[in-house]
Amino acid sequence: MEKYYITGHKNPDLDTICSAMAYAKLKSILDPDNEYVAVRCGHLGESCKNILAALEITPPPYMPDVYPKVKDVMLSPNLMVEKKASMTEIAKSYKDTNPSVTPIFDGGKFIGLLSIDDITAWYLEGIRNGNDLSRIPTVGEVMRDQAEPLLAGDLFEDAKKALSASPKRGLSVFEDGEFIGYVTRRCFLKAPKYNVILMDHNEPRQSIKGIETANVAEIIDHHRLDTMKTNTPIFIDAEPLGSTCTIVYELFVRNKLMPDKETAKLLLTGMMSDTLILKSPTTTPVDVEAAHALAEIVGESVQNFGIKIFSHVESLSALKPEKAILTDFKRYTEKGVMLGIGQCEATTLNDLDDYKDKFLKALEDVRLKNGLDWAVVMITDVMKENSVLLSTDFKASKNLPYALLEEGIYDMPGVMSRKKQLLPEMLFALGM
């Protein structure tokens, strides 16, 4: 059984979270011989947390990266030898498995690794000193000083270098202060690869850390393609729909399956969020049909379910500006210009004056910290289908087709989609 991690992008929103969880359920049905686990590679914003809590949905666990670790290659002890045991016991194990190191215990507590070098050194020293070698020693007499242990979460490459630089044949591995295994040089002959399925994104810079070391098995997305190179053909379902959750629903249908009520709730949640209750211009007839089918399974109307979701969106005036901006923030590089575009949903823009200055300052901080040329955040009133744009100072901003309300703030009537409405206008403003 192989394990596959299903993850969305670095700034997880409801579509990325819910589509990953629902797809893990579908894959577990279609391929029961392997394990599919939904994870998230970023921290949730307050509104996202509130909505999931209100719907009694437990978010997937946090996974910071997919770099291979010591725990992925370590060996578990299959022989527990006590310090006071005779070396005869070790001799028996060498006949069967020829281990380079053996874990040694004292009253059940791990005390170190006994290596073949320890045994050789003990006998050579005995010969040199004229000792009686007919006497069989205990394990404790033969075992030498120990090297610093590794941690289970240490990176594969770092641990490989540590062992290469050590005179020891193996190093012990600890987790939470407890011995859990050991590694030898043979453990590092080939780096393992995590199996990863990308949801709601395909660009490496938006993905989980270490994606370049992983085996990307599938991509399910509704954005433009700018994906990484793969060594083998993979399954890709990239469709111009309003939500990744719609694609997952369609995959259920194509496989002659229907999601259960819990999964339908997941899919409808992500769909309502990403399509702004089917009001976003990215919404397609496929999204509408899927939403109504899922709402029927859930037992609520599409409109009521959508309003319920957005009723838990926190006022932006109550949030930390930088954190709110980065909750759904994507970076783009076009012809040498580095852009950052964030989007925040709100149920009203009437309180904009309460936080606009703090958001503009935080936006400039975000630009500087991320080495961007131009950073903007679109604040969208979901109920009135209107947005305002906050922008850092950049020469191309004067080319935007929006009315300037005041310095750094633009009116965007009817604009609700970052990728379909705002991004094309920013690229046009750059002369692209």
Beta strands, then each sheet from edge to edge (+ up, - down):
strand 1: 3-7
strand 2: 35-39
strand 3: 81-82
strand 4: 101-106
strand 5: 109-115
strand 6: 150-151
strand 7: 170-175
strand 8: 178-184
strand 9: 195-199
strand 10: 215-221
strand 11: 235-238
strand 12: 329-334
strand 13: 337-346
strand 14: 374-381
strand 15: 386-391
strand 16: 403-406
strand 17: 409-413
sheet 1: 2+ 1+ 9+ 10+ 11+
sheet 2: 3+ 4+ 5-
sheet 3: 6+ 7+ 8-
sheet 4: 12+ 13- 14- 15+ 17- 16+
end
